[in-house]
């Protein structure tokens, strides 16, 4: 099965995503900057632009995820997985957080995130007075063990 996802370059130097290997389930997204690099200061958040907009078919979402190499280097994508809705047509920005004690530098064109397309069923929101009972009930964080 193949789902067409349309990408539009908002700048000629932006890079269209690609799959790094035949078996990859995510495609790589690249940084686009007007000035060569982005410095993410220690313990701070920066939105890194991609220079791309996309068109995701209705009933699907584009999920934005961390790349393992960047995560190992102490930088994570906040709100992960981030969601690009089917009706959004603006520039894709990646919310990145630097957990390190020094600056993290992203060069123009660096692979900074992964994208995955996922089916999103339409749901019907219903307000009710009672919910069904379960064995777990209201027991929350850590209640099923470590």
C-alpha positions as CSV (number, residue, x, y, z in Angstrom):
1,X,0.0,0.0,0.0
2,X,1.3,3.4,-0.9
3,X,0.0,6.8,0.4
4,X,1.0,9.9,-1.6
5,X,2.3,12.7,0.6
6,X,2.9,15.9,-1.2
7,X,5.8,18.2,-0.1
8,X,6.3,21.8,-1.3
9,X,9.7,23.5,-1.0
10,X,9.2,26.9,0.6
11,X,12.8,27.7,-0.4
12,X,14.7,26.1,-3.3
13,X,17.5,25.0,-0.9
14,X,15.1,23.0,1.3
15,X,15.4,19.2,1.0
16,X,12.5,16.9,0.2
17,X,12.4,14.0,2.8
18,X,13.5,10.5,1.8
19,X,13.7,7.1,3.4
20,X,17.3,6.3,4.4
21,X,16.9,2.5,3.7
22,X,14.5,0.2,1.9
23,X,13.0,-1.1,5.2
24,X,12.7,2.3,7.0
25,X,9.2,3.2,8.2
26,X,10.1,6.8,8.8
27,X,11.5,9.4,6.4
28,X,14.2,11.9,7.3
29,X,13.4,15.6,7.7
30,X,16.2,18.2,7.2
31,X,16.9,21.6,8.8
32,X,16.7,24.6,6.6
33,X,18.1,27.9,7.8
34,X,18.7,31.2,6.1
35,X,22.0,31.7,7.9
36,X,23.8,28.4,7.8
37,X,23.3,27.0,11.3
38,X,21.1,27.0,14.4
39,X,22.6,27.0,17.9
40,X,20.4,25.5,20.6
41,X,21.7,26.8,23.9
42,X,21.9,24.4,26.9
43,X,18.6,23.6,28.6
44,X,16.6,25.5,26.0
45,X,14.1,25.0,23.2
46,X,14.3,26.1,19.6
47,X,12.0,25.6,16.7
48,X,14.1,24.4,13.7
49,X,12.5,25.1,10.4
50,X,12.5,22.6,7.5
51,X,11.6,25.0,4.6
52,X,8.8,22.6,3.7
53,X,5.0,22.5,3.7
54,X,3.1,19.3,3.1
55,X,-0.3,17.9,2.2
56,X,-1.4,14.9,4.2
57,X,-4.5,13.1,3.0
58,X,-7.6,13.3,5.2
59,X,-7.8,10.4,7.7
60,X,-4.0,10.4,8.2
61,X,-1.4,12.4,10.2
62,X,2.3,13.1,9.8
63,X,4.0,12.2,13.1
64,X,7.3,14.0,13.8
65,X,9.7,11.9,15.9
66,X,13.3,12.1,17.2
67,X,16.2,10.6,15.3
68,X,18.1,8.1,17.4
69,X,21.5,9.7,16.7
70,X,20.4,13.2,17.9
71,X,18.6,11.7,20.9
72,X,21.9,9.9,21.9
73,X,23.6,13.3,21.6
74,X,21.2,14.7,24.3
75,X,18.7,16.5,22.1
76,X,15.1,15.6,21.9
77,X,12.0,16.6,20.1
78,X,9.4,18.0,22.4
79,X,5.8,17.1,21.9
80,X,7.0,13.8,20.4
81,X,5.4,12.5,18.4
82,X,4.4,15.9,17.1
83,X,1.4,15.9,14.7
84,X,0.9,17.5,11.3
85,X,-2.8,17.5,10.6
86,X,-4.3,16.9,7.2
87,X,-5.5,20.5,6.9
88,X,-2.2,22.2,7.9
89,X,-0.4,23.8,5.0
90,X,2.2,25.9,6.8
91,X,6.0,25.3,7.2
92,X,7.0,22.3,9.2
93,X,8.9,23.3,12.3
94,X,10.7,20.9,14.6
95,X,10.6,21.7,18.4
96,X,14.0,20.7,19.7
97,X,15.3,20.7,23.3
98,X,19.0,20.6,24.2
99,X,19.6,18.6,27.5
100,X,23.3,19.2,27.3
101,X,25.6,21.7,29.2
102,X,26.9,23.2,25.9
103,X,25.4,24.4,22.7
104,X,24.1,21.9,20.2
105,X,24.7,23.1,16.6
106,X,22.5,22.1,13.7
107,X,23.9,22.9,10.2
108,X,21.7,23.7,7.2
109,X,20.7,20.4,5.6
110,X,21.3,18.2,8.7
111,X,18.8,15.4,9.2
112,X,17.0,16.5,12.4
113,X,13.8,14.4,12.7
114,X,11.8,11.5,11.3
115,X,8.4,11.6,9.8
116,X,5.8,8.7,9.9
117,X,2.4,8.6,8.3
118,X,-0.3,7.1,10.5
119,X,-4.0,6.4,10.0
120,X,-6.2,8.5,12.3
121,X,-9.8,7.2,12.7
122,X,-12.5,9.8,13.1
123,X,-13.9,9.7,16.6
124,X,-17.3,10.7,18.0
125,X,-17.0,12.6,21.3
126,X,-19.7,11.6,23.7
127,X,-20.4,13.0,27.2
128,X,-21.7,10.4,29.6
129,X,-22.4,10.3,33.3
130,X,-20.7,6.9,34.0
131,X,-17.9,4.8,32.5
132,X,-17.7,1.0,32.4
133,X,-15.9,-0.6,35.4
134,X,-12.5,-2.3,34.9
135,X,-10.2,-4.2,37.2
136,X,-7.7,-1.4,37.1
137,X,-10.3,1.3,37.7
138,X,-8.8,4.8,38.6
139,X,-5.4,3.5,39.6
140,X,-2.9,5.6,37.6
141,X,0.8,6.3,37.4
142,X,2.8,3.2,38.4
143,X,-0.2,1.2,39.6
144,X,0.6,-1.7,37.3
145,X,4.2,-2.1,38.6
146,X,7.6,-1.1,37.5
